[in-house]
């Protein structure tokens, strides 16, 4: 695993969301202050934890160059605005 903040080798896992990894406590603190943690979001209101988790997964795929769109998922998404649109639409699916 790589650190979600600095991309070096990670040793710590976020106990709130169990999805983020960090190389040390300083990186964890920096990342936590800059980005909303799924666990923190779920506990604090706003978007539901499940909707935010779906958005986080899509944006993580985008940053890794693995997010696809179009019929059959043939096109790699390179535009961040398009990635956010997909993330938002994904978080709204199956919501009633």
C-alpha positions as CSV (number, residue, x, y, z in Angstrom):
1,X,0.0,0.0,0.0
2,X,1.0,3.6,-0.7
3,X,0.4,6.6,1.5
4,X,-2.7,8.5,0.4
5,X,-0.9,11.8,1.3
6,X,2.6,11.4,0.0
7,X,2.6,8.1,-2.0
8,X,5.4,6.5,0.0
9,X,5.1,3.1,1.6
10,X,2.1,3.1,4.1
11,X,2.1,1.5,7.5
12,X,-1.1,2.9,9.1
13,X,-4.7,2.4,8.1
14,X,-7.4,5.0,8.9
15,X,-9.5,3.7,11.7
16,X,-12.5,5.8,10.7
17,X,-13.0,4.7,7.1
18,X,-10.6,1.7,6.8
19,X,-9.8,2.9,3.2
20,X,-7.0,5.4,3.5
21,X,-3.4,4.4,4.3
22,X,-0.5,6.5,5.7
23,X,3.2,6.3,6.2
24,X,3.1,8.2,9.5
25,X,0.9,10.2,11.8
26,X,2.0,13.5,10.2
27,X,0.8,12.4,6.8
28,X,-2.4,11.1,8.3
29,X,-3.1,14.5,10.0
30,X,-2.3,16.5,6.8
31,X,-4.6,14.3,4.7
32,X,-7.4,14.3,7.2
33,X,-7.3,18.1,7.4
34,X,-7.3,18.5,3.6
35,X,-9.8,15.8,2.6
36,X,-13.1,14.6,4.2
37,X,-12.8,11.1,5.6
38,X,-15.6,8.8,4.8
39,X,-15.9,7.8,8.5
40,X,-15.9,11.5,9.6
41,X,-18.5,12.3,7.0
42,X,-20.7,9.4,8.0
43,X,-20.6,10.5,11.6
44,X,-21.0,14.3,11.0
45,X,-23.9,14.6,8.7
46,X,-24.0,16.0,5.2
47,X,-23.8,13.2,2.7
48,X,-24.4,9.7,3.9
49,X,-21.4,7.6,4.5
50,X,-22.4,5.2,1.8
51,X,-22.9,7.9,-0.8
52,X,-19.6,9.5,0.1
53,X,-17.9,6.1,-0.1
54,X,-19.2,5.6,-3.6
55,X,-17.9,9.0,-4.7
56,X,-14.6,8.4,-3.0
57,X,-14.2,5.1,-4.9
58,X,-14.9,6.7,-8.2
59,X,-12.5,9.6,-7.7
60,X,-9.8,7.1,-6.5
61,X,-10.2,5.2,-9.7
62,X,-10.0,8.5,-11.7
63,X,-6.7,9.5,-9.9
64,X,-5.3,6.0,-10.6
65,X,-6.3,6.3,-14.3
66,X,-8.7,3.4,-14.1
67,X,-12.1,5.2,-14.4
68,X,-13.9,4.4,-17.6
69,X,-17.0,5.7,-19.3
70,X,-19.0,5.3,-22.4
71,X,-20.8,2.2,-23.8
72,X,-19.0,-0.8,-22.4
73,X,-16.6,1.3,-20.4
74,X,-14.2,1.7,-23.4
75,X,-13.0,5.3,-22.7
76,X,-10.6,6.3,-19.9
77,X,-11.9,9.4,-18.1
78,X,-9.2,12.1,-18.2
79,X,-11.3,15.2,-17.3
80,X,-11.8,15.8,-13.5
81,X,-15.2,17.5,-14.0
82,X,-16.4,14.4,-15.9
83,X,-15.1,12.2,-13.1
84,X,-17.0,14.3,-10.5
85,X,-20.1,14.0,-12.6
86,X,-19.8,10.2,-12.7
87,X,-19.0,10.2,-8.9
88,X,-22.1,12.2,-8.2
89,X,-24.3,10.1,-10.5
90,X,-22.9,6.9,-8.9
91,X,-23.7,8.1,-5.4
92,X,-27.3,8.8,-6.4
93,X,-28.0,5.4,-7.9
94,X,-30.3,3.1,-5.9
95,X,-31.1,6.0,-3.5
96,X,-34.8,6.2,-2.6
